[in-house]
Amino acid sequence: MSSERSKRAMTRSRSEEETAQMAGIEANNKRKANIAVLVSGGGTNLQALIDAEHSGIIKSGSIKLVVSNNRNAYALERAAKAGIASETVIRKECGSAEAFEDKLIEVLDAADIDMIVLAGFMSILGPKFIDHFRDSIINVHPSLIPSFCGQGFYGLKVHEAALSYGVKVTGATVHFVNEIPDGGKIILQKAVDVMDGDTPEVLQKRVMEQAEWIILPKAAELVAASITG
C-alpha cells in the first residue's frame, strides 16, 4: 500500500472510530423514561424489572420509584436493596378512594414519573388517576386476555379458574390500563402449557417464570422507548 493510501485508510479508520464514539455518547445521553412500579406484595415482577434494567433489556427507561399500598410488602425490601426510592400510600389512611388517588398522583408527579408499571398492585385505580397518566400505565395479568380476566380475577383466582375450566394452554398478558379492568390494549402475550396434576400454586409459578417475568420487561422497554422517541 502506498504512503498516501495508507494515510487515507488511517484517516477513515479514525473517522469511523470517532463516529462510533459519538454515537455511543449520544445513546448514553439520551433521556430515559422515569418509571414507577406500583406493588402490594412480594415484588417478584418488580425484581424481574430491576434485573432487566441491569442486564440492558430495559434501556429506554429507568426505575426511579417504587410505590406500595402495603407497608409490609417485601417489594419495598427489593427496592431498598436495588437503591431505588420508595413510598408507601395507604388507602385507609387517606380517608377515601379519591384522596388515595390524589396522594398517589402527588407522589408520582413529584418524582417526575413518565410511565407506571402495575406489578401486583392490589387496588383498582379510578378514572381520575387513569386519565392523569393516560396511555402511560401498563399491567401484567396472569392469563391470555380475554380469558379469565376482569373484575374478581386476580392472583390464584385466575389459575383456579383456568384449571377448573380445563384449558390446556394459559399464559400472561401485558396491557395498557384503562377504565375497564384488564380491558386496555394488549401489548404482549406469551402462552404457557398447563400440565396434568397442576395445582393453582404450581401453575402460578410456571406462568410467572415462563411468561410474566419475560414479557413484562419487554413491554416496559417498548413503552419507554415510545415515550422517549
Contacts in CASP RR format, 6 or more apart in sequence:
PFRMAT RR
TARGET T0000
AUTHOR 0000-0000-0000
METHOD contacts of the structure
MODEL  1
MSSERSKRAMTRSRSEEETAQMAGIEANNKRKANIAVLVSGGGTNLQALI
DAEHSGIIKSGSIKLVVSNNRNAYALERAAKAGIASETVIRKECGSAEAF
EDKLIEVLDAADIDMIVLAGFMSILGPKFIDHFRDSIINVHPSLIPSFCG
QGFYGLKVHEAALSYGVKVTGATVHFVNEIPDGGKIILQKAVDVMDGDTP
EVLQKRVMEQAEWIILPKAAELVAASITG
1 9 0 8 1.000
30 60 0 8 1.000
30 228 0 8 1.000
31 228 0 8 1.000
32 59 0 8 1.000
32 60 0 8 1.000
32 61 0 8 1.000
32 62 0 8 1.000
32 224 0 8 1.000
32 228 0 8 1.000
33 60 0 8 1.000
33 61 0 8 1.000
33 62 0 8 1.000
33 114 0 8 1.000
33 115 0 8 1.000
33 223 0 8 1.000
33 224 0 8 1.000
33 227 0 8 1.000
33 228 0 8 1.000
34 61 0 8 1.000
34 62 0 8 1.000
34 64 0 8 1.000
34 65 0 8 1.000
34 111 0 8 1.000
34 112 0 8 1.000
34 113 0 8 1.000
34 114 0 8 1.000
34 115 0 8 1.000
35 49 0 8 1.000
35 58 0 8 1.000
35 61 0 8 1.000
35 62 0 8 1.000
35 63 0 8 1.000
35 64 0 8 1.000
35 65 0 8 1.000
35 113 0 8 1.000
35 114 0 8 1.000
35 115 0 8 1.000
35 116 0 8 1.000
35 117 0 8 1.000
35 220 0 8 1.000
35 224 0 8 1.000
36 63 0 8 1.000
36 64 0 8 1.000
36 65 0 8 1.000
36 66 0 8 1.000
36 67 0 8 1.000
36 108 0 8 1.000
36 111 0 8 1.000
36 113 0 8 1.000
36 115 0 8 1.000
36 116 0 8 1.000
36 117 0 8 1.000
37 46 0 8 1.000
37 49 0 8 1.000
37 63 0 8 1.000
37 65 0 8 1.000
37 66 0 8 1.000
37 67 0 8 1.000
37 75 0 8 1.000
37 116 0 8 1.000
37 117 0 8 1.000
37 119 0 8 1.000
38 66 0 8 1.000
38 67 0 8 1.000
38 68 0 8 1.000
38 69 0 8 1.000
38 104 0 8 1.000
38 116 0 8 1.000
38 117 0 8 1.000
38 118 0 8 1.000
38 119 0 8 1.000
38 120 0 8 1.000
38 121 0 8 1.000
39 45 0 8 1.000
39 46 0 8 1.000
39 66 0 8 1.000
39 67 0 8 1.000
39 68 0 8 1.000
39 70 0 8 1.000
39 73 0 8 1.000
39 75 0 8 1.000
39 76 0 8 1.000
39 119 0 8 1.000
39 120 0 8 1.000
39 121 0 8 1.000
40 68 0 8 1.000
40 69 0 8 1.000
40 70 0 8 1.000
40 73 0 8 1.000
40 75 0 8 1.000
40 120 0 8 1.000
40 121 0 8 1.000
40 122 0 8 1.000
40 123 0 8 1.000
41 68 0 8 1.000
41 70 0 8 1.000
41 73 0 8 1.000
41 74 0 8 1.000
41 75 0 8 1.000
41 120 0 8 1.000
41 122 0 8 1.000
42 73 0 8 1.000
42 74 0 8 1.000
42 75 0 8 1.000
42 78 0 8 1.000
43 73 0 8 1.000
43 74 0 8 1.000
43 75 0 8 1.000
43 78 0 8 1.000
43 119 0 8 1.000
43 120 0 8 1.000
44 208 0 8 1.000
44 213 0 8 1.000
45 119 0 8 1.000
45 120 0 8 1.000
45 140 0 8 1.000
45 208 0 8 1.000
45 212 0 8 1.000
45 213 0 8 1.000
45 216 0 8 1.000
46 66 0 8 1.000
46 75 0 8 1.000
46 78 0 8 1.000
46 79 0 8 1.000
46 119 0 8 1.000
47 78 0 8 1.000
48 212 0 8 1.000
48 213 0 8 1.000
48 216 0 8 1.000
48 217 0 8 1.000
49 58 0 8 1.000
49 63 0 8 1.000
49 117 0 8 1.000
49 119 0 8 1.000
49 216 0 8 1.000
49 217 0 8 1.000
49 220 0 8 1.000
50 63 0 8 1.000
50 78 0 8 1.000
50 82 0 8 1.000
50 84 0 8 1.000
51 217 0 8 1.000
52 58 0 8 1.000
52 217 0 8 1.000
52 220 0 8 1.000
52 221 0 8 1.000
53 61 0 8 1.000
53 62 0 8 1.000
53 63 0 8 1.000
53 217 0 8 1.000
57 217 0 8 1.000
57 218 0 8 1.000
57 221 0 8 1.000
58 217 0 8 1.000
58 220 0 8 1.000
58 221 0 8 1.000
58 224 0 8 1.000
59 221 0 8 1.000
60 221 0 8 1.000
60 224 0 8 1.000
60 225 0 8 1.000
60 227 0 8 1.000
60 228 0 8 1.000
61 220 0 8 1.000
61 221 0 8 1.000
61 224 0 8 1.000
61 228 0 8 1.000
63 82 0 8 1.000
63 84 0 8 1.000
64 84 0 8 1.000
64 85 0 8 1.000
64 111 0 8 1.000
64 112 0 8 1.000
64 113 0 8 1.000
65 84 0 8 1.000
65 85 0 8 1.000
65 86 0 8 1.000
65 87 0 8 1.000
65 107 0 8 1.000
65 108 0 8 1.000
65 111 0 8 1.000
65 113 0 8 1.000
66 75 0 8 1.000
66 76 0 8 1.000
66 78 0 8 1.000
66 79 0 8 1.000
66 84 0 8 1.000
66 85 0 8 1.000
66 86 0 8 1.000
66 87 0 8 1.000
67 86 0 8 1.000
67 87 0 8 1.000
67 88 0 8 1.000
67 89 0 8 1.000
67 104 0 8 1.000
67 107 0 8 1.000
67 108 0 8 1.000
68 75 0 8 1.000
68 76 0 8 1.000
68 86 0 8 1.000
68 87 0 8 1.000
68 88 0 8 1.000
68 89 0 8 1.000
69 88 0 8 1.000
69 89 0 8 1.000
69 90 0 8 1.000
69 91 0 8 1.000
69 100 0 8 1.000
69 121 0 8 1.000
69 122 0 8 1.000
69 123 0 8 1.000
70 88 0 8 1.000
70 90 0 8 1.000
70 122 0 8 1.000
71 88 0 8 1.000
71 90 0 8 1.000
75 119 0 8 1.000
76 86 0 8 1.000
76 88 0 8 1.000
79 85 0 8 1.000
79 86 0 8 1.000
80 86 0 8 1.000
85 111 0 8 1.000
87 107 0 8 1.000
89 100 0 8 1.000
89 103 0 8 1.000
89 104 0 8 1.000
89 107 0 8 1.000
91 97 0 8 1.000
91 100 0 8 1.000
91 123 0 8 1.000
94 100 0 8 1.000
94 102 0 8 1.000
94 103 0 8 1.000
97 126 0 8 1.000
98 128 0 8 1.000
100 123 0 8 1.000
101 125 0 8 1.000
101 126 0 8 1.000
101 128 0 8 1.000
101 129 0 8 1.000
102 128 0 8 1.000
104 125 0 8 1.000
104 129 0 8 1.000
105 128 0 8 1.000
105 129 0 8 1.000
105 132 0 8 1.000
108 116 0 8 1.000
108 133 0 8 1.000
113 133 0 8 1.000
114 136 0 8 1.000
114 224 0 8 1.000
114 227 0 8 1.000
115 133 0 8 1.000
115 136 0 8 1.000
115 137 0 8 1.000
115 138 0 8 1.000
115 220 0 8 1.000
115 223 0 8 1.000
115 224 0 8 1.000
115 227 0 8 1.000
116 133 0 8 1.000
116 136 0 8 1.000
116 137 0 8 1.000
116 138 0 8 1.000
117 137 0 8 1.000
117 138 0 8 1.000
117 139 0 8 1.000
117 140 0 8 1.000
117 216 0 8 1.000
117 220 0 8 1.000
118 137 0 8 1.000
118 138 0 8 1.000
118 139 0 8 1.000
118 140 0 8 1.000
118 177 0 8 1.000
119 140 0 8 1.000
119 216 0 8 1.000
120 140 0 8 1.000
121 139 0 8 1.000
122 154 0 8 1.000
124 181 0 8 1.000
125 137 0 8 1.000
125 177 0 8 1.000
126 179 0 8 1.000
127 179 0 8 1.000
130 137 0 8 1.000
130 177 0 8 1.000
130 178 0 8 1.000
130 179 0 8 1.000
135 176 0 8 1.000
136 223 0 8 1.000
136 227 0 8 1.000
137 176 0 8 1.000
137 177 0 8 1.000
138 174 0 8 1.000
138 175 0 8 1.000
138 176 0 8 1.000
138 177 0 8 1.000
138 187 0 8 1.000
138 219 0 8 1.000
138 220 0 8 1.000
138 223 0 8 1.000
139 174 0 8 1.000
139 175 0 8 1.000
139 176 0 8 1.000
139 177 0 8 1.000
139 182 0 8 1.000
140 172 0 8 1.000
140 173 0 8 1.000
140 174 0 8 1.000
140 212 0 8 1.000
140 215 0 8 1.000
140 216 0 8 1.000
140 219 0 8 1.000
141 149 0 8 1.000
141 153 0 8 1.000
141 158 0 8 1.000
141 172 0 8 1.000
141 173 0 8 1.000
141 174 0 8 1.000
141 175 0 8 1.000
141 182 0 8 1.000
142 155 0 8 1.000
142 158 0 8 1.000
142 159 0 8 1.000
142 170 0 8 1.000
142 171 0 8 1.000
142 172 0 8 1.000
142 204 0 8 1.000
142 207 0 8 1.000
142 208 0 8 1.000
142 211 0 8 1.000
142 212 0 8 1.000
143 149 0 8 1.000
143 153 0 8 1.000
143 158 0 8 1.000
143 162 0 8 1.000
143 170 0 8 1.000
143 171 0 8 1.000
143 172 0 8 1.000
143 173 0 8 1.000
144 169 0 8 1.000
144 170 0 8 1.000
144 171 0 8 1.000
144 172 0 8 1.000
144 173 0 8 1.000
144 189 0 8 1.000
144 191 0 8 1.000
145 173 0 8 1.000
145 175 0 8 1.000
145 182 0 8 1.000
145 183 0 8 1.000
145 186 0 8 1.000
145 189 0 8 1.000
147 162 0 8 1.000
147 167 0 8 1.000
147 170 0 8 1.000
148 158 0 8 1.000
148 161 0 8 1.000
148 162 0 8 1.000
148 165 0 8 1.000
148 170 0 8 1.000
149 158 0 8 1.000
149 173 0 8 1.000
149 181 0 8 1.000
149 182 0 8 1.000
149 183 0 8 1.000
150 180 0 8 1.000
150 181 0 8 1.000
150 182 0 8 1.000
150 183 0 8 1.000
151 181 0 8 1.000
152 181 0 8 1.000
153 161 0 8 1.000
153 182 0 8 1.000
155 204 0 8 1.000
156 200 0 8 1.000
156 201 0 8 1.000
156 204 0 8 1.000
159 170 0 8 1.000
159 200 0 8 1.000
159 201 0 8 1.000
159 203 0 8 1.000
159 204 0 8 1.000
159 207 0 8 1.000
160 200 0 8 1.000
162 170 0 8 1.000
162 194 0 8 1.000
162 203 0 8 1.000
163 194 0 8 1.000
163 198 0 8 1.000
163 199 0 8 1.000
163 200 0 8 1.000
163 203 0 8 1.000
166 194 0 8 1.000
167 194 0 8 1.000
168 193 0 8 1.000
168 194 0 8 1.000
169 191 0 8 1.000
169 192 0 8 1.000
169 193 0 8 1.000
169 194 0 8 1.000
170 191 0 8 1.000
170 192 0 8 1.000
170 194 0 8 1.000
170 203 0 8 1.000
170 207 0 8 1.000
171 189 0 8 1.000
171 190 0 8 1.000
171 191 0 8 1.000
171 192 0 8 1.000
171 207 0 8 1.000
171 210 0 8 1.000
171 211 0 8 1.000
172 189 0 8 1.000
172 190 0 8 1.000
172 192 0 8 1.000
172 207 0 8 1.000
172 208 0 8 1.000
172 211 0 8 1.000
172 212 0 8 1.000
172 215 0 8 1.000
172 216 0 8 1.000
173 182 0 8 1.000
173 186 0 8 1.000
173 188 0 8 1.000
173 189 0 8 1.000
173 215 0 8 1.000
174 186 0 8 1.000
174 187 0 8 1.000
174 188 0 8 1.000
174 189 0 8 1.000
174 215 0 8 1.000
174 216 0 8 1.000
174 219 0 8 1.000
175 182 0 8 1.000
175 183 0 8 1.000
175 184 0 8 1.000
175 185 0 8 1.000
175 186 0 8 1.000
175 187 0 8 1.000
176 184 0 8 1.000
176 185 0 8 1.000
176 187 0 8 1.000
177 184 0 8 1.000
178 184 0 8 1.000
178 185 0 8 1.000
187 219 0 8 1.000
187 222 0 8 1.000
187 223 0 8 1.000
188 215 0 8 1.000
188 218 0 8 1.000
188 219 0 8 1.000
188 222 0 8 1.000
189 215 0 8 1.000
190 210 0 8 1.000
190 211 0 8 1.000
190 214 0 8 1.000
190 215 0 8 1.000
191 211 0 8 1.000
192 206 0 8 1.000
192 207 0 8 1.000
192 210 0 8 1.000
192 211 0 8 1.000
194 203 0 8 1.000
195 202 0 8 1.000
195 203 0 8 1.000
195 206 0 8 1.000
198 206 0 8 1.000
END
